[in-house]
């Protein structure tokens, strides 16, 4: 059944209100970004009605779109600003990249890597449909090695759980950059916030989380 755009718009605003009242959204800029991006565009049609449930949802190939509260947490922790260059590992359906694009536009750029070819193609189509093609570029490949040809990045975030912080990503992080990586087992991780200042790299846990595993050379087999 085709839903009227107002159906989704009202639910998007309600979701953002819940995230704000729950403390997940702390700043007006993240609130505005999450109100702007139509999450229903980044789900299979049969799942569209559930777009504004605060839960991970299946997007095919054993992968999920992150729960909105986790997207909000990561956007706040990244401290994004207009004009920044951002790398996402684990592009999924493209939703998180689109929200990030809202925060770094008009002159910023988001590069996202998705391991699974079918999902990478779907993400490109979703991003184009939502109007973010000029801000987001999708690559298919091993995200654990990053994109050295596009480095350095002001911000990097990993939307899958890693056994440790992948060394290539730390190397590709710009001076004064911030990176978020879920680190732990395949089934449960801590969200680690990395700051790079010159030769000094610091880490702090920002709480528990659960992501699908990072598969690749610097992830899981």
VOVEXVEX-956154 format. One line per field, with one value per atom (N, C-alpha, C, O): atom name; chain; x, z, y. Coordinates in steps of 0.02 Angstrom, whole numbers, plus 32768, in hexadecimal, padded with zeros to 4 digits. Example, Ala and Ser with C-alpha at 12.3 -4.5 7.8 and 13.67 -1.06 7.14 Angstrom:
BEGIN
atomo <- N CA C O N CA C O
cadena <- A A A A A A A A
px <- 8294 8267 8294 82C8 8282 82AC 8285 829E
pz <- 8186 8186 8186 81A7 8162 8165 818A 8192
py <- 7EE4 7F1F 7F5B 7F5A 7F90 7FCB 8002 8039
# end
This chain:
BEGIN
atomo <- N CA C O N CA C O N CA C O N CA C O N CA C O N CA C O N CA C O N CA C O N CA C O N CA C O N CA C O N CA C O N CA C O N CA C O N CA C O N CA C O N CA C O N CA C O N CA C O N CA C O N CA C O N CA C O N CA C O N CA C O N CA C O N CA C O N CA C O N CA C O N CA C O N CA C O N CA C O N CA C O N CA C O N CA C O N CA C O N CA C O N CA C O N CA C O N CA C O N CA C O N CA C O N CA C O N CA C O N CA C O N CA C O N CA C O N CA C O N CA C O N CA C O N CA C O N CA C O N CA C O N CA C O N CA C O N CA C O N CA C O N CA C O N CA C O N CA C O N CA C O N CA C O N CA C O N CA C O N CA C O N CA C O N CA C O N CA C O N CA C O N CA C O N CA C O N CA C O N CA C O N CA C O N CA C O N CA C O N CA C O N CA C O N CA C O N CA C O N CA C O N CA C O N CA C O N CA C O N CA C O N CA C O N CA C O N CA C O N CA C O N CA C O N CA C O N CA C O N CA C O N CA C O N CA C O N CA C O N CA C O N CA C O N CA C O N CA C O N CA C O N CA C O N CA C O N CA C O N CA C O N CA C O N CA C O N CA C O N CA C O N CA C O N CA C O N CA C O N CA C O N CA C O N CA C O N CA C O N CA C O N CA C O N CA C O N CA C O N CA C O N CA C O N CA C O N CA C O N CA C O N CA C O N CA C O N CA C O N CA C O N CA C O N CA C O N CA C O N CA C O N CA C O N CA C O N CA C O N CA C O N CA C O N CA C O N CA C O N CA C O N CA C O N CA C O N CA C O N CA C O N CA C O N CA C O N CA C O N CA C O N CA C O N CA C O N CA C O N CA C O N CA C O N CA C O N CA C O N CA C O N CA C O N CA C O N CA C O N CA C O N CA C O N CA C O N CA C O N CA C O N CA C O N CA C O N CA C O N CA C O N CA C O N CA C O N CA C O N CA C O N CA C O N CA C O N CA C O N CA C O N CA C O N CA C O N CA C O N CA C O N CA C O N CA C O N CA C O N CA C O N CA C O N CA C O N CA C O N CA C O N CA C O N CA C O N CA C O N CA C O N CA C O N CA C O N CA C O N CA C O N CA C O N CA C O N CA C O N CA C O N CA C O N CA C O N CA C O N CA C O N CA C O N CA C O N CA C O N CA C O N CA C O N CA C O N CA C O N CA C O N CA C O N CA C O N CA C O N CA C O N CA C O N CA C O N CA C O N CA C O N CA C O
cadena <- A A A A A A A A A A A A A A A A A A A A A A A A A A A A A A A A A A A A A A A A A A A A A A A A A A A A A A A A A A A A A A A A A A A A A A A A A A A A A A A A A A A A A A A A A A A A A A A A A A A A A A A A A A A A A A A A A A A A A A A A A A A A A A A A A A A A A A A A A A A A A A A A A A A A A A A A A A A A A A A A A A A A A A A A A A A A A A A A A A A A A A A A A A A A A A A A A A A A A A A A A A A A A A A A A A A A A A A A A A A A A A A A A A A A A A A A A A A A A A A A A A A A A A A A A A A A A A A A A A A A A A A A A A A A A A A A A A A A A A A A A A A A A A A A A A A A A A A A A A A A A A A A A A A A A A A A A A A A A A A A A A A A A A A A A A A A A A A A A A A A A A A A A A A A A A A A A A A A A A A A A A A A A A A A A A A A A A A A A A A A A A A A A A A A A A A A A A A A A A A A A A A A A A A A A A A A A A A A A A A A A A A A A A A A A A A A A A A A A A A A A A A A A A A A A A A A A A A A A A A A A A A A A A A A A A A A A A A A A A A A A A A A A A A A A A A A A A A A A A A A A A A A A A A A A A A A A A A A A A A A A A A A A A A A A A A A A A A A A A A A A A A A A A A A A A A A A A A A A A A A A A A A A A A A A A A A A A A A A A A A A A A A A A A A A A A A A A A A A A A A A A A A A A A A A A A A A A A A A A A A A A A A A A A A A A A A A A A A A A A A A A A A A A A A A A A A A A A A A A A A A A A A A A A A A A A A A A A A A A A A A A A A A A A A A A A A A A A A A A A A A A A A A A A A A A A A A A A A A A A A A A A A A A A A A A A A A A A A A A A A A A A A A A A A A A A A A A A A A A A A A A A A A A A A A A A A A A A A A A A A A A A A A A A A A A A A A A A A A A A A A A A A A A A A A A A A A A A A A A A A A A A A A A A A A A A A A A A A A A A A A A A A A A A A A A A A A A A A A A A A A A A A A A A A A A A A A A A A A A A A A A A A
px <- 802A 8000 802C 805A 801E 8044 8031 7FF6 8063 8056 8060 808E 8035 803C 807C 808A 80A2 80DF 80D3 8100 8098 808A 808A 8099 8077 8078 80BE 80C7 80EF 8134 814F 8173 813D 8155 8140 8168 8101 80E9 810E 8120 8119 813C 8186 81A3 81A3 81E9 81EF 821C 81C3 81C5 81B9 81D9 818C 817E 81BB 81CC 81DC 8219 824F 826F 8258 828B 827A 82A7 823B 8226 8238 8250 822B 823B 8286 829D 82AD 82F5 8311 8341 82F2 8307 82F5 831E 82B8 82A3 82C9 82D2 82DF 8306 8350 8375 8365 83AA 83DA 8416 83C1 83ED 8400 8439 83D0 83DE 83E9 83BE 8423 8435 843C 843A 8444 8451 841F 8406 840F 83DF 83F5 83CB 8436 844D 843F 842E 8448 8439 83ED 83D6 83C8 837F 8367 833E 8383 8370 8383 835C 83BE 83D5 83A8 8395 8395 836C 8324 8301 830E 82CC 82CC 8298 8307 830A 830C 82F5 8328 8335 82FC 82EA 82DD 82A6 82BF 82D4 82BC 82D5 82B1 82CD 8272 824C 826B 8261 8291 82B3 82EB 8302 8301 833C 832A 8355 82EB 82D3 82B0 8297 82B0 8287 823E 8227 821B 81D7 81AA 8180 81B3 8187 8193 816A 81CD 81DE 81D0 81D9 81BA 81B6 818A 819B 8153 8127 814A 8134 8180 81A4 81DF 8208 81E4 821F 822F 8269 81FC 8208 81FF 81F5 8202 820A 8253 827F 8260 82A5 82C6 82D0 82D5 82F1 831A 830C 834E 836E 833C 8311 8342 8314 833C 8370 8325 8349 8346 8311 837F 8381 8399 83A6 839E 83B3 83FB 8422 840D 8451 846C 84A8 843D 8451 8467 8484 8459 846E 8431 83F8 843F 840A 8418 8451 83E3 83E9 83E8 83BF 8416 841D 83DD 83BA 83D0 8399 83A4 83DD 836F 8378 839C 83C3 8392 83B5 8400 8426 8416 845E 847A 84B2 8455 846A 8472 84A3 8441 8445 8481 84A5 848D 84C7 8507 8531 850F 854D 8555 858C 851E 8522 8538 8560 851E 8531 857B 859F 8590 85D5 8608 8642 85F4 8623 8631 8663 8606 8611 861B 864C 85ED 85F3 85E7 85C0 860B 8606 8603 861C 85E4 85E2 8629 8658 862F 866E 869C 86D1 868B 86B7 86B3 8680 86E9 86ED 86E7 870E 86B7 86A5 86A8 8695 86C1 86C2 8696 869D 8667 863E 8651 865A 8658 8665 8626 860D 860C 85CD 8593 8569 8590 855E 8516 84E9 850C 84C8 849B 84AB 8463 8432 843F 841D 846F 8480 8462 8471 8439 8416 8445 8440 8473 84A0 84CB 84DA 84E0 8508 84DF 84FA 849F 8475 846C 846E 8462 845C 849D 849C 84D5 8517 851E 8538 8507 850C 84E6 84FC 84AE 8488 84B2 84AA 84DD 8505 8545 855F 855D 859B 858F 85BE 8551 8543 8549 8542 8554 8552 8594 8595 85CB 860C 862F 8669 860E 862C 8621 8601 863D 8637 8638 865F 860E 860C 861F 8601 8650 8663 864E 865E 8629 8613 8626 8620 863D 8652 8623 8616 8609 85DE 85FE 8610 8604 8625 85FB 8618 85BA 858E 8578 8558 8588 857A 8531 8522 8502 84BB 84A6 847F 84BF 84AD 84CC 84AD 8509 8529 8500 84F7 84E7 84BD 847C 8465 845E 8420 842B 8403 8464 8474 847A 8461 849B 84A2 845D 8450 8431 83ED 83C6 83A3 83CC 83A9 83C1 839A 8403 8421 840C 83FF 8409 83F3 83A9 8396 8381 8339 832D 8301 8356 834E 836E 8366 8394 83B1 83F5 8407 841D 845F 8499 84D2 848D 84C2 84FE 8536 84F3 852A 8555 858D 853B 855E 857A 85A7 855F 8572 858B 856B 85C5 85E0 85E7 8605 85CB 85CA 85FF 8605 8626 8659 8647 862C 8658 864F 8693 86BF 869C 86DD 86E5 86B5 8723 8734 873C 876F 870B 870D 8743 8757 875B 878C 87CF 87F8 87DA 8819 880E 883E 87D0 87C2 87C7 87BF 87D4 87DC 881B 8817 8856 8894 889A 88B8 887D 8882 885B 8868 882A 8801 8815 87FC 8842 8857 887F 889A 8883 8868 881F 8805 87FF 87B9 87B4 87D6 8789 877D 8758 8763 872C 8705 8701 86FB 8703 86F9 86CA 86D1 8699 8670 8664 865B 8663 865C 8619 860B 85EE 85AB 85A8 8576 85DE 85E1 8615 8644 860D 8637 867A 867D 86B0 86F4 8716 8705 8745 876A 879A 87AE 87AD 87D9 87D3 87AF 87F4 87F2 881F 885C 8804 882D 8864 8856 88A2 88DB 88D6 88E6 88C0 88BC 888D 8898 8859 882A 8849 883E 886E 8892 88C2 88C9 88E5 8915 88F2 890F 88B5 8892 886B 884C 886B 8849 8875 88B1 8858 887D 8890 8872 88C2 88D4 8897 8874 888A 884E 880E 87D7 8816 87DC 87BE 87DD 8781 875C 8745 872F 874B 8733 870A 871A 86D4 86AB 86AE 86A3 86BE 86C3 86A4 86B9 8672 865B 868E 869D 86A9 86DF 86C9 86B0 86D3 86C1 86BA 86E0 8689 867D 864F 863B 863F 8610 85CA 85A2 85BA 8575 856A 8531 859F 8598 85D8 860F 85D0 860B 8603 85CE 863B 863C 8649 8673 8626 8631 866D 8669 86A4 86E2 86E9 86E3 86F5 8700 874B 876B 8766 87AE 87B8 8796 87E8 87FD 8847 886F 8857 889D 88B5 8899 88E9 8907 8952 8976 8969 89B0 89C0 89A1 89F3 8A06 89DE 89E5 89B5 898F 894A 8924 893B 88FA 88DA 88F7 88A0 887E 883E 8821 8829 87ED 87C2 87DC 8781 8753 8714 86FE 86F8 86BA 867F 867A 8651 8614 85D7 859F 85E3 85AB 85A5 85C5 857C 8573 8547 851E 8552 852B 852E 8556 8503 8503 84FD 84CC 8531 8532 8542 855F 8530 8546 8592 85AE 85B5 85FE 861D 8602 8656 867F 86A6 86CF 869A 86BC 86F1 86E3 872F 8764 87A9 87B0 87DA 8820 882E 8854 8812 881D 87DE 87D6 87B3 8777 8774 87A7 873A 8731 8736 872A 8747 874B 8706 86FF
pz <- 8000 8000 8000 8029 7FD3 7FCE 8006 8011 802A 8062 804B 8025 8064 8055 8078 80B0 8058 8077 80BD 80E7 80CB 810D 8142 817C 812E 815C 8179 81B5 814D 8164 8186 81B7 816B 8189 81D1 81FB 81E0 8224 8252 828A 823A 8262 826C 82A0 8239 8240 8277 82A1 8276 82AA 82EF 8320 82F4 8335 834C 8388 831E 8330 834B 837D 8329 833E 8383 83AC 838F 83D2 8408 843D 83F9 842A 8436 846F 8401 8408 842F 8455 8424 8449 8493 84BF 84A1 84E7 850B 8548 84E5 8503 850D 852A 84F5 84FE 84C8 84CD 8496 8460 8431 841C 8422 83FC 842E 8458 8429 845A 843A 845D 83F8 83D7 83A0 8381 8394 835F 831A 82F1 830D 82CA 82BC 8284 82EF 82E5 82E0 82B8 8307 8302 82BC 829F 82A1 825E 8229 81FB 8230 81FF 81FF 81CA 823A 823D 8228 8213 822F 8215 81C9 81A9 81AC 8164 813A 8102 8156 812D 8132 8169 80F9 80F9 8100 80CF 813D 8149 811F 810F 810E 80E7 80A2 8084 8088 8048 804B 8017 8087 808F 80A8 80C2 80A1 80B5 807A 804D 807A 8048 804D 8084 8016 8015 8049 8067 8052 8081 80C9 80F5 80D7 811B 8127 815F 80F3 80F8 8132 8152 8140 8176 81BA 81E8 81C0 81FF 8204 8232 81D4 81CF 820E 821C 8235 826F 82B2 82E6 82AF 82EC 8300 82D6 8340 8357 8361 8399 8329 832A 82EC 82B7 82F0 82B2 8288 82A3 8246 8219 81E3 81CD 81CC 8198 8154 8140 8131 80EF 80BA 8081 80CD 809E 80A8 80C6 808E 8091 80D9 80E5 8108 814D 8170 81A7 8152 816E 8189 817A 81B0 81CD 81C4 81BB 81C7 81CD 8218 823D 8230 8277 8293 8270 82D3 82F5 82F6 82FD 82EE 82EE 832B 8324 8366 83A1 839B 83B3 837C 8373 8340 8348 830B 82DB 82FD 82F2 8326 834A 8378 837A 839E 83CB 83A4 83B8 836B 8345 8325 8322 830E 82F0 8325 8316 8361 8396 83A9 83B2 83B0 83C5 8390 83A0 8351 831B 8319 82FB 8337 8339 82F2 82E4 82C7 8280 8274 8297 8242 822F 81E3 81C0 81C9 8180 8163 8180 8128 8104 8113 80F3 8143 8155 8122 8100 811E 80F5 8123 8152 8115 8142 811E 80E4 8142 8129 8155 8192 8135 8158 8141 8106 8172 8163 8173 81AB 8141 8149 8132 815B 80F2 80D7 80DC 80E0 80DD 80E1 80AB 8070 80C0 8090 807E 8052 80A0 8090 80BF 80B9 80EF 811A 8146 8149 8167 8196 816F 8188 8133 810A 80F8 80F6 80EA 80D7 8112 8109 814E 8189 8194 81A4 818B 8192 815E 816E 8121 80EC 80FF 80EE 8121 8138 8166 8166 818D 81BE 81A1 81BE 816A 814D 810F 80F4 80F7 80BC 80CE 8109 809F 8057 8038 8000 805B 803B 8053 8040 807D 8095 8065 8031 8078 804E 807A 80A9 8069 808D 805C 8026 8070 804A 8074 80AF 8056 807B 8057 8019 807D 8060 8077 80B3 8048 8057 8038 7FFD 8060 804A 8017 7FE9 801F 7FF6 7FB7 7FBD 7F7C 7F3E 7F36 7F22 7F46 7F3D 7F6A 7F55 7FA7 7FD4 7FBE 7FC4 7FA4 7F8B 7F52 7F50 7F26 7EEF 7F0A 7EF3 7F3A 7F58 7F7C 7F76 7FA0 7FC3 7F91 7F9E 7F59 7F26 7F0F 7F08 7F02 7EEA 7F20 7F11 7F5E 7F95 7F9F 7FA9 7F9C 7FA5 7F6D 7F79 7F30 7EF8 7F01 7EF7 7F14 7F1E 7F54 7F4D 7F88 7FBF 7FB1 7FD8 7F7A 7F66 7F82 7F89 7F92 7FB1 7F84 7F9C 7F44 7F19 7F14 7F0A 7F1A 7F15 7F54 7F53 7F8A 7FCB 7FE1 800B 7FC5 7FDC 7FA1 7F6D 7FAB 7F78 7F96 7FCC 7F74 7F8D 7F6A 7F2D 7F93 7F79 7F90 7FC6 7F67 7F7A 7F86 7F5B 7FC1 7FD0 801A 8040 802E 8073 809B 8094 80C3 80E9 811E 8133 8134 816A 8155 8180 8114 80FC 80EA 80D7 80EF 80E2 8099 806C 808D 8049 8048 804B 8045 8049 8014 801F 7FD9 7FA3 7FB0 7F92 7FDF 7FEF 8031 8042 8057 8099 8092 805C 80C8 810C 8113 80EB 8146 8155 8198 81C8 8199 81D8 820B 8247 81F2 821C 81FA 81BD 8223 820B 823C 8279 8222 824F 8230 81F3 825B 8247 8260 829C 8231 8243 8246 8232 825E 8268 829E 82A8 82C1 82FA 82E6 82BE 8301 82F0 832D 8366 8320 8358 8379 83B2 8354 836D 833E 830B 834D 8321 82E5 82EE 82A9 826E 8264 8260 8262 825B 821E 8224 81E4 81AA 81B5 8199 81DD 81E9 8215 820A 8247 8271 8247 8250 8219 81EE 81C0 81B0 81AB 817C 819E 817C 81E0 8206 8207 8216 81F7 81F5 823C 826D 8240 827F 8299 8273 82DA 82FA 82E6 82F0 82C9 82B2 82EA 831E 82DD 830B 82E5 82AC 8306 82E9 831C 8358 8305 8330 8315 82D9 8341 832D 8364 839D 8353 8383 8388 8356 83C4 83CE 8400 8436 83EE 841C 83F6 83C8 840B 83EB 83AF 839F 838E 8355 836B 8342 83AB 83C2 83F2 83FE 840C 843D 843D 843E 843C 8437 8465 8480 846E 848B 8453 8427 8454 8423 843A 846C 8415 8427 83FE 83C1 8423 8403 8403 8438 83C8 83BF 83AB 837F 83CB 83B7 83A5 83C6 8370 8358 835A 8339 8382 8386 837D 83AB 8342 8332 8336 8315 835E 8367 839D 83A8 83C1 83F9 83E3 83C4 83F3 83E4 8426 8449 8436 8474 8464 842E 8495 848D 84CC 8504 84C2 84FB 84E6 84AD 8514 8506 850E 853E 84DE 84E2 84ED 84E2 8505 8518 84EC 84B8 8503 84E0 84A2 849E 8472 8435 8415 8428 83E5 83C0 8376 835F 8350 8308 82E7 8307 82A8 8281 827C 827F 8274 8274 8236 81FF 8242 820B 81EC 820E 81AD 818A 815D 8136 8163 8138 8155 8188 8133 8145 818D 81B0 81A3 81E7 8213 8245 81FF 8225 8233 8244 822D 8236 81F2 81BE 81F2 81B4 8198 8163
py <- 7FC4 8000 803F 8044 806D 80AB 80DA 80E8 80F3 8121 8169 8178 8195 81DC 81F6 81E1 8224 823E 8259 8255 8275 8291 825A 8267 821D 81E4 81DC 81D4 81DD 81D4 8213 820F 824D 828B 8293 82A7 8284 8289 8258 8269 821C 81E9 81FA 81EB 8219 822E 8263 825F 8293 82C7 82AA 82BE 827A 825A 8233 8234 8210 81EB 821A 820C 8253 8282 829F 82A9 82AC 82C4 8290 82A2 8251 821C 8217 8210 821D 8219 8254 824E 828E 82CA 82C3 82D1 82AE 82A8 8270 8273 823E 8208 8219 81F1 8253 8269 8251 825E 822E 8216 824F 8254 827A 82B8 82F0 82FE 8310 8344 8389 83BC 838B 83CC 83D9 83AA 8418 8429 8410 83FE 8410 83FC 83B2 83A0 8387 8340 8336 830D 835B 8358 836A 8348 83A0 83B7 8383 8376 8365 8333 82F6 82DD 82DE 82A2 82B0 8282 82ED 8300 8305 82FE 8312 831E 82DF 82DF 82A8 826D 823B 8225 8228 81F9 81B1 8192 8196 8152 811E 80EA 812B 80FB 80EF 80BA 8120 8118 80E5 80CD 80D4 80A9 8063 803F 8052 8010 7FED 800F 7FAB 7F88 7FA0 7FAF 7FA3 7FBD 7F9C 7FBD 7F5B 7F37 7F4C 7F3F 7F6D 7F82 7FCC 7FE4 7FF0 8039 8051 8082 802E 8043 8043 8065 801B 8016 8045 8040 8073 809E 80C5 80D2 80D7 8102 80DF 80FE 809C 8074 8079 8073 8084 808C 8047 8030 8028 7FE4 7FD8 7FF6 7FAD 7F98 7F70 7F4E 7F76 7F52 7F2F 7F49 7EF6 7ED1 7EF5 7F0E 7EF6 7F15 7EE4 7EF7 7EA3 7E70 7E5C 7E80 7E21 7E08 7E01 7E06 7DF5 7DEC 7E2C 7E29 7E66 7EA6 7ECD 7EBC 7F01 7F29 7F73 7F88 7F9B 7FE3 7FF2 7FD7 801C 8029 804A 806D 803C 805D 80A9 80BF 80D0 8119 8134 8164 8118 8132 8129 8153 80F2 80E8 8118 8131 8125 8157 819B 81BF 81AD 81ED 81F0 8222 81BA 81B8 81C4 81EC 81A1 81A6 81EB 8206 8207 824B 827E 82AA 8278 82A6 829D 82CD 825F 8250 8264 8273 8265 8278 82C3 82D8 82EB 8333 834F 8372 833E 8350 839A 83BB 83B4 83FB 8400 83D4 8435 8440 8440 845B 8423 8423 83E9 83E2 83BE 8387 834E 8344 8328 82EC 82B0 82A9 8284 824E 820B 8205 81D9 8194 8169 8168 8145 8114 80CF 80C2 80A1 805B 8034 8035 8011 7FEC 8016 802A 8023 8052 803B 8064 7FF8 7FDE 7FF9 7FF5 8016 8030 8079 8094 8099 80DF 8112 814D 80FD 812D 8155 8192 8133 8157 8188 81BF 8176 81A4 81E2 8219 81D8 8211 8241 827E 8226 8251 8277 82B3 8255 8275 82AD 82E3 82A1 82D3 8312 834A 830B 8346 8372 83AF 8352 8377 8396 83C5 837C 8397 83C1 83DF 83C4 83EE 8438 8449 8465 8459 8443 842A 844D 8441 8402 83F5 83DA 839D 8363 836A 832A 82EE 82B0 82AC 8280 8240 8209 8202 81E1 81A5 8169 8165 813B 8101 80C1 80BD 808F 8050 8019 8011 7FF3 7FBA 7F7B 7F7A 7F47 7F09 7EE2 7EC4 7EE1 7EB6 7EDC 7F10 7EC2 7EE7 7EFA 7F33 7ECD 7EDC 7F16 7F41 7F17 7F4E 7F90 7FC4 7F8C 7FC9 7FE8 8025 7FBE 7FD7 7FF4 8029 7FD2 7FEB 802D 805B 8032 8070 80AA 80E1 809F 80D4 80EB 8127 80BB 80CC 80F1 8122 80DB 80FC 8144 8172 814D 818F 81BE 81F9 81A4 81CD 81E0 821A 81B0 81BD 81F2 821C 81F0 8220 8263 8292 8269 82A9 82B8 82F3 8284 8290 827A 8274 826E 8255 8284 826D 82C5 82F5 82F5 830F 82DA 82DD 829A 8297 8264 8221 81F8 81F5 81D8 81AB 8165 815C 8133 80EF 80C5 80C6 80A1 8073 802D 8023 7FFC 7FB6 7F97 7F9B 7F78 7F5A 7F4C 7F4C 7F40 7F30 7F71 7F93 7F80 7FBE 7FC0 7FF7 7F87 7F86 7FA4 7FB5 7FAB 7FCA 8013 8035 802B 8071 8083 8059 80C4 80DE 810A 8147 80EA 8111 8147 817B 813B 816B 81AC 81DF 81A8 81E2 8202 8238 81E3 81FB 823C 824B 8263 8257 826C 8293 8250 825F 8283 8273 82B5 82DA 82AE 82B4 8284 8257 8212 820D 81DE 819A 8178 817E 8153 812A 80E6 80DF 80B4 806F 8056 8056 803F 8029 7FDC 7FBE 7FBE 7F76 7F68 7F8F 7F30 7F20 7F03 7ED4 7F1E 7F08 7EE8 7EF8 7EB9 7E9C 7ECD 7EC3 7F01 7F35 7F70 7F6D 7FA6 7FE1 7FD4 7FCD 7FD2 7FC4 7FF8 8034 7FE2 8010 803D 8078 8024 8051 808C 80C2 8082 80B9 80EF 812A 80D9 810A 8133 816F 8111 8133 8166 819A 8156 8181 81BA 81E3 81BB 81F0 822E 822B 8267 82A6 82BC 82A6 82E7 8306 832C 834E 8327 8342 831E 8337 82E3 82BC 8292 8286 827B 8250 8212 8217 81D8 8199 8174 8174 8154 8129 80E2 80D6 80B2 806C 8040 8043 8016 7FE4 7FAC 7F8B 7FA1 7F6F 7F3B 7F4B 7EFC 7EC6 7E84 7E76 7E5C 7E1B 7E25 7E5D 7DEE 7DF0 7E04 7E1B 7DFC 7E04 7E3E 7E51 7E5C 7E92 7EBC 7EA1 7EFE 7F2A 7F67 7F75 7F89 7FCC 7FFE 7FF2 8035 806A 8093 80B7 808E 80B0 80F1 80F1 8127 8168 8177 8179 817F 818B 81D4 81EE 81F4 8237 8235 8215 8258 825A 82A3 82CE 82AE 82F1 82E9 82D5 82F9 82EE 82A4 827B 8294 824E 822B 81EF 8251 8235 821E 8243 81DF 81C2 81AB 8182 81C6 81B3 818C 8193 8163 813B 813F 8141 8141 813C 8117 811D 80F0 80CB 80FA 8120 80F6 811D 80F0 8105 80B3 8087 804A 8044 801B 7FDC 7FE4 8011 7FB6 7FB7 7F72 7F48 7F67 7F28 7F37 7F53 7F24 7F2C 7EE9 7EBD 7EE2 7EA8 7EAC 7EE3 7E73 7E74 7E95 7E91 7EB5 7ECF 7E95 7E75 7E88 7E51 7E70 7E9D 7E56 7E70 7E63 7E43 7E7D 7E72 7E87 7E65 7EBE 7ED8 7ED1 7EF4 7EA2 7E93 7E49 7E2A 7E2C 7DE4 7DC2 7DE1 7D82 7D5B 7D4F 7D2F
# end
